[in-house]
Amino acid sequence: MTWREYHQSTKHSVESLRRAAHILDWANMPDPFRQYEGVLVLDLPADPLLPETPAIEVLNTVSGATHADDGPTFLSQLLFYSAAISASKRVPSTGYRYALRVNPSSGNLHPTEFHFLTRGLKEWPDGLYHYRPSAHMAEQRALGDLKMKLAGNSAPIVFVLTSIAWREAWKYRDRAYRYCLHDIGHAWQALALAARAIGCDSFATGHFQDEEAAQFCRLHEDEWPMLIVELRGASIPVRAPDAREAVWYGGHANQLSKETIVYSSINGIHDATKLSNGACRGISAAEPAPTGSGEITLPLPASSRRSFGEVARMRRSALDFQGGTQSMSLTQLSAVLAATARPLLADFASARFIQLYLYVHRVDGLQPGVYRHWPERGELERIGSGDQRVAAAGLSLGQQLAGNACVTFSMIGDLDRAARAHGDRGYRYVHFEAGAIGHRLYLGAEALGLGATGIGAFYDEEVHRYLNLTPEQGQVVYHFAIGYPVPDPRLQA
C-alpha cells in the first residue's frame, strides 16, 4: 500500500458512510491507559509550580523559566502541563466518569504514549521510563546507562512518542491512522511548548529507523514509535550521568481490549511509511512552500496575560459553539494565525506542508467569506464571499459546530510535495504538522478567552471542490473551529 492508496481509500463521502454503518462495541472499548506491570513506579511530586509566562508569548517563541531544583520536580512540571489528566466528565445517565488530558485526542481515545530516557538528571536515576498519566507517575522500565543511537547522546531527556492505533480504530476503523498522526502532532507541541514555558529547547526527529526505536524501548507489538523529541536547556537540573551498566526490567504491558480487530489498511500504511536501515541515511530537504499574498493585511495580534500553565490546564475541546451574533475580533484572529506561523523545530519541518483556508462567519472587521492565509506576509486572500455557515457545517459531515463557530479552518496538506522529498514517510510529516498547528490554535484560542475543537471528519473531495483545489494544490487533512464554546455541565476540573 502507498500513501496515496491509503488516503484515497479512507476519504469520506456520502456513499462511503452509507455503506459503512458502524455500531460501537462498548464492551470491547480499549483501555485509554497503558501500564507496564511488574516494574518500579516512581512518584512525581504533586501540584507542580505553574509556568507563569503568558501563553501567547510562549506560542511566539518566548522562553519561560522553572524553579525546579531536582529531576523529579522538573519532570512533574513538564508532564503535568503537557500530558497529564486535566479534568473529568461524568455521564449523568450512568454515573460513569472519564478523564480528559492536557494533550487533546480524537474522540478522547488517546492513542499516544509518552516514553522518556533520562541521562544525568539531578536526584533521578538514569534509565528509560513510561509516563502513567492516570496516577502522574513514572514506570521504571530500565535503569542505568542506555545508549540510544536514534537521538543526540548529550540530551539529558529524550522522549519517544508512540501510538497505539487500535485505540482509534475501535471507533474510526480504517481512517484511524490519520487521527493517530494528528494526535502525535498535538502531543509533540504540548510537550515542546511546555518545555519552552519552563525554559527548555526541544527538537523533534521523525526520520529514524522504526524497528530500532521499537526494539530500544521494547514496545508491545500494538505500540509503534512515531516521533523522538530531545530536550536541552540550562533550566534542566543536571548532574554527572551514571556509568552503571543498564539493567532491563521491561514490565508487562496491560491488555487494552478483550479482542483487537486488525485493519489491514492501517498496518499497510504504517509499513509503507516505515524507514528501514538502508533508507535511514539522512533526511532530504523538501521544496519550499508556495508563497503568495492577499489584499488584507492582518493587524497587530491581540495580547493576553493568561499564563501558559493556566491555559494548558484549562484547554478543552468544545462540543459546540454558541452561534448567534457574538463575534471574535480581527486582532484575535491575527493572534491565533501568528501562533500557527512560528517555526516548528523538527528535522522534517524546514519546509511547511500545510496551508490554512478560513471559513469566516463572525469576525469583526472581516466580511463573511472564504480566505487563504499567507503566513510569510501576514495577509489574507479572499477567494469566496458570503455566508459560509451552512457550507462549513456541511463539509464537516454536517457537524453544526463548524457553522456555529466564529471561524472554521481547512488545513490543506501538500502531500505530493512531501512525498517527493520523503517518500511515503512524508505522509506522517504532513499530519504531524497539521496536529501541531491544531494544538497552537487550541492554546491561542484559550488564551484569548475563546474555545476550539479539532475536526477529523469531513467530505474530502467536497472540500476540494468547494475550495476549487486541484490535486497539485494539496488535499484536506484536518478541520478546526474556533468560537465561544457552549458550557458542558458534565465537566469537572
Disulfide bonds with the S-S distance in Angstrom:
none
